[in-house]
Amino acid sequence: MFPGAVSGGAEVYEDDGATMNYTRGQHATTLMNYSHTDDTATTTFHIGAVSLQSSAGSAEQAWFPKRRQHWVVMWGIAVPPSRVTCDGVVVYKGSKGTPGTFWLLPQVGTGGMQLPTLTVACEDQPVSQDLTVVVTLPSRPL
């Protein structure tokens, strides 16, 4: 998510990256969206369950992991959040890359895009489940 964005979404497409099985319809998609509410300085991210597609059935779905960790990155955030949750479980400040934590980096990017970032790393979970990440800031940083 970039500074000034109020809402948005995307669909992520994945295949195994190694075979031509995508030509037979083997792939996965994940829907994601977010919305920001100014009056509460809260941004909510929804990451949908993975949808596996295969023309040959479930036998070819073994290539996709059963669990995964999700990271949410918010660009332009320089202040620590007042509250972060992953599916209702409070996430605390921790070391970069540690599951179940969040961290701030002062300047990330290249060229003209040097911005502070807030990253939330949720614990790994089954890819068959939706995930909701809620970040509340002490005030709107933009």
C-alpha positions, 0 to 999 in steps of 0.5 A: 500500500502506498501513501494516499491510497484509500482503497484498492485490490488485486488478484495474484496469479501463481504457477509452479514456475518450473513446468508448462503445467500452466498451459493445462490450467494449473495455477492458483489465484489469491484475491486481496483488497484493502480500505483505509478509514480516516476517522479511525486511522485504520487500514484493513487488509483482506487476503482471500483463501487461495483458489487452486485451478487444475484441469487434471484435478486435485492430484496436480495440486500437490505443487502448492504449499498448504500453509504460508506466511503473509507480509503486509507492507505499508509505504510512507509509515514512519510512526509505530502503529497503536495496534496491529492484528492478524485475524484478531490476534495482536501483533507486537513490534519485533525483529525484521522477518520474525513471524507474528511481529511488525517492524519499521524501516526508515528508508526503503526504495531506490531512486526517487522512491525513498520512503519509510515502511511498516511491515506486518508479518503474520504467522503462517496459516492454511492457504485455504483460509481468509486472512484479515490484517488491521493496522491502526495508527495513532494519527494519519501520517500523510 
